[in-house]
Amino acid sequence: MTKAAAVANIVAILIFLPTMGVSYNLKVPSPQLASRRGFFGTATSTASAVLSGSVLSQTLSGPAAAAAAAAAAADEADVEVYFGCGCFWHVQHEFVEAERRILGRTGDLATTAYTGYAGGTKQPAGDPKVCYHNLKQDHDYGSFGHAEVVTLKVPPSSFQAFCEMYFNLFDANGNRPDQFGDRGGEYRNLVGIPGGSANVPLYKAMLEAAVATGDRLDLSKGKGSDGDSRANVWVMDSTQFPSYVAEPYHQFHDGFAPGENYPNSYNGLAKAHLSAGLFVDSKCPSF
């Protein structure tokens, strides 16, 4: 069993315990959350301490477990997350297709995936404007320490499926598609979720997705303005490091690689979504 698989099993135990009336307090110093391996050590000790009591003698019956699962899935509110993996053009297309396939969002205005910028530490307080590289150097995303990302809204129960799609963008060695082309912090790998690694349900889903797709990437706690590290994904707290929508001309854009010349029906979604007010023009310089 890989460490990621072990972590996934342990976190599953920690999530399961409260359903049986067992409480615990998982306190992890920031340095220990630097990677899933750090999380493994703390989660293991916490699980062992809790399970040393009478917990093992308590179980949920089949009907009770089924009812709990049904209740958890009912009336689920979407959560906003973001993913970064090199150039955001082709990544947006992959997530639009995933929304259609996984969530049935097939209407022209139904998808929520937009290109954007996130993960920097130098964004001026109270200033929501972020721009692509331009001659005026006006609010340049690189100068703020941001990376290119795709932001979307998904039900928490579907987050693992989207993580699996994301991890499958990487090859068996953890290289992203443009690993040897677009390089540097602006193209680093990152995933943003509310609360970051401390969000146990979503982090658990991410770990399980990593295992399901071959455990080819490390997951590390992002501190902001992080570097580009191969075979590593920075896990960001999207509350602390929010995303900023990119310019209209970056939305629903063709990719660079062969086969990424998308149909006009896809490219036209930029104008349709902007006209419908689904995203806002940041009024950045176009060059």
Secondary structure, 3 states (H helix, E strand, C coil): CCHHHHHHHHHHHHHHHHHHCCCCCCCCCHHHHHEHHHHHHHHHHHHHHHHCCCHHHCCCCHHHHHHHHHHHHCCCCCEEEEEECCCHHHHHHHHHHHHHHHHCCCCCCCCCCEEEEECCCCCCCCCCCCECCCCCCCCEHHHHCCEEEEEEEECHHHHHHHHHHHHCCCCCCCCCCCCCCCCCHHHCCEEEECCHHHCHHHHHHHHHHHHHCCCCCEEEECCCCCCCCCCEEEEEECCCCCEEECCHHHCCCCCCCCCCCCCHHHHCHHHHHHHCCCCCCCCCCCC
